[in-house]
Amino acid sequence: MVRIRLRRVGHKRQPSYRIIIADRESPRNGKYIEHIGQYNPQTVPTQMDLDEARALYWLSVGAQPSEPVVRILKWLGTDTRFERLRKGEPIETLVAEAEAEKVKRGPTSLKTRHAAPISKIAALNLESDS
């Protein structure tokens, strides 16, 4: 069975995720079939990018999204577009609608909520300077 799920990337305590298509048996950061988007909860507002055409394709051939991906799909409106696809609406119309919504949302800032963690070496240098 094929799943749509998150793959963790990023530094320690600075997680970022890729939305991938992978076999159900493969490990979280293991082999995957296709990368279709990204999710970064550290930015303000949260960054969620998705290749709508590929997501709709994989959903139509039976890929099962994980729970976090279901929430992302609902937030982006992909779940309602998938239901309309199943009722017979052309995929080109749905993808164009998704692109229009993406433009309407505007660019997301990559500024994070939290400062990057200070390394032990940098902390020692700050203490020795004082």
N, C-alpha and C positions, 0 to 999 in steps of 0.2 A: 504494500500500500504506500502511496506517495502522500507526504505531508507538507503543508506550508507552515514553516515555523521560524523561530528566531535563532540566529547564531551570534554568540557574544564576541565582540571585538573591542578593542580599546585597552587603555592602561588599567592598572590596578586602581580600584575605587573610582574609575571614570568610565563606566560601561557605555557602550554603544552597540547597536545590534543591526545585523543584516537580515532581511526577510528573504528566506531561501526556500527552494523546493528540494526536498531530500527524501530518501527512502526512510520509512518508519524505523528500520533497524539501525541506521547509522547513528553514531554518537553526535552530541550537540555541536561540537566543533569539527566533526569529521567530514567525510566526502559528501558533496551535494551535487544536485543536477543543475540548478540554475539560481542565480541571484536576481531577485525581482524588485528589491527595494531596501530601504534602510529606516531605522527608527532610533532616534537619539533622545532619551528622556532627560538628559542633562541640560539641554538648551531651554531658553525661555523665548517663545513658547516651544513646546515639544516638537521636534522635527520628525515628520513622517512623510517619506517619499515612497511611491509605489508605481511600478510600471503596470498601469491599469489593464492594458491589453493582455499582457502575459498572465496577470492574476486571474482575469476572467477566463482565459483559455484553460489554465490549470484547474480552476474550479469546475469548468464545464466537462473536463475529462475525468473528474472524480477525485481530485486532490482534497484532502481533509485538512482544514486549518486548525492549528493549536488554539487554546483558549486566549492567549495574549494576542495572537494574530486575528482572531475573531473580533476582539475589541477594536483593534486598529482598523479592520475592514469596515466595521460599523461607523467609526468616527469619520472615515474618509468617504463613506457612502457606497462603497463597493458592494456591500451585501445587497442593497436595494437594486443596484444596477445588475447584479447577477440574477436576481429574481426576474427582472424585466427581460434579460437575455433568455432565460428559460421559457418565457412566455412568447418569444419569437421576435423581439426587437433586434435590429441589426447591431453587431458589435461595434461597427464604425461610429454609429451615433452615440453609443454609450461612452466610447473612449474620447470622443470629441467633447462630450459633456463633462467628463472627468478632467480633461485638460483645461476647460474653461473655469471649472471650480478651483483648480490649482493656481491659475493665474489670478483669480479673484482673491484667494487667500493671501497672495503676495509672498515675497521672500521671507524665509525664517532666519532669524539671527542665530549665529553659531556661538554666541556668548553663553557661557555656562553659568549656572546658578552658583556653583561652588568654586572656590579657588582651587587650583591644582595642588595636590598634596606636596608638601616640602620634603625633599629627600633628606635622609639622615646626614649626609655630607654637607648639604646646604645649611641645615640647622646647626651643625657644629661650627661652620664658618661664621654664622650669625652670632653665636655665643662667644666665639673667640674675638670677634671684632668689638664686642661691648666692653 
